[in-house]
Amino acid sequence: MTTSVLAVDGGNSKTDVALVAPDGRLLAAVRGPTTSHQAVGLEAGIDRLVGLVEEVARQAGLDPSARPISTIGVHAIAGADFTADVRMLERALAGARLSKRDIVVNDCTGALWAGASDGWGIALICGQGINGAAIAPDGRTARFDGVGDISGDWGGGTSVGMSGLAAAVRARDGRGPRTSLERLVPAHFGLGRPSAVTRAFYDDRIADARVGELSPVVFGAAGDGDPVARSIVDRLADELATMAVALARRTAMTRRPVEVVLAGGVFSTTDEPFFARIESAVRAVVRDARLVRLDVPPVTGAALHGLELVGGGRSARHAARERLRNDLKAWSR
């Protein structure tokens, strides 16, 4: 086994796996389906992950059956929400023997490592769901439970899509203001009326998970000037800003020039008023905050953290950072 870092970004919809040399060279990377224990179960998730790691080992010219494959594995995983989750995942990974040593963190932390210049700041995740985390320069940390309604969450593609469907239905049946979503929402699914979409979900002819597909529809309508759609997008921006401010306060960073890293599929939107609203609300409290739209795959964060550990600290991170970022950016494209 040569010294290397196995970096994993395990999201709710996909999993990225990268094998990285100590000098920041990308040896190989693969993308596969979700390995989340919350989505597919722990055993199935580990089996999927093992398959992806074996594939990345083959691409790197290694024997996938020779375990451990890497010196250290850094796993940034959606669903590593509580200490019990982390311990369960660590035990499962130890049994798989993919790496000599495994580290498990929430995917928010991985995104923060990927986008923050010096490894500290605030990260906001907005993909299917929503979450956030902060690391202060003194090592202080804060995060939300991020498990949906029961932890007070609203946001992400699923929430935006559901709100868009609700707005369409309510507009058509008289409970809400008229909106272009009455036409756009059913059209997305090849249907004619909002009520037909409701019935298709109810009858399981459309899978529940597909409601998140309506998020870009809502953003598109907002961009075209629909006030109902814009109110949904504004609500999301306000929620994200509230999260960032709360994290800054909890980590005593309101007076620092803090980077706020934006990661997740929803942030791929080109709706500039959305970003401007987030920034304005955050900077009303955190005056020197700066939004950073993550321009590399989040697995970069797990890889960078692993490089620090195998390469002797932060100087190694800075020496290899640009090489690794460029390699992973090119791979992601």
WOTA-V889995 format. One record per run of one state. SS is the DSSP state (helix for helix, strand for strand, loop for the rest). FROM is the first residue (numbers start at 1). TO is the last residue. If there is no record, write none. Layout:
ss->{SS | SS}
from->{FROM | FROM}
to->{TO | TO}
//
This chain:
ss->{loop | strand | loop | strand | loop | strand | loop | helix | loop | helix | loop | strand | loop | helix | loop | strand | helix | loop | strand | loop | strand | loop | strand | loop | helix | loop | helix | loop | helix | loop | helix | loop | helix | loop | helix | loop | strand | loop | helix | loop | helix | loop | strand | loop | helix | loop | helix | loop}
from->{1 | 4 | 11 | 14 | 22 | 26 | 34 | 37 | 41 | 42 | 60 | 70 | 78 | 83 | 97 | 99 | 107 | 116 | 121 | 127 | 130 | 136 | 141 | 144 | 149 | 152 | 157 | 174 | 181 | 189 | 194 | 203 | 208 | 224 | 227 | 251 | 259 | 264 | 265 | 269 | 272 | 284 | 290 | 294 | 299 | 312 | 314 | 333}
to->{3 | 10 | 13 | 21 | 25 | 33 | 36 | 40 | 41 | 59 | 69 | 77 | 82 | 96 | 98 | 106 | 115 | 120 | 126 | 129 | 135 | 140 | 143 | 148 | 151 | 156 | 173 | 180 | 188 | 193 | 202 | 207 | 223 | 226 | 250 | 258 | 263 | 264 | 268 | 271 | 283 | 289 | 293 | 298 | 311 | 313 | 332 | 333}
//
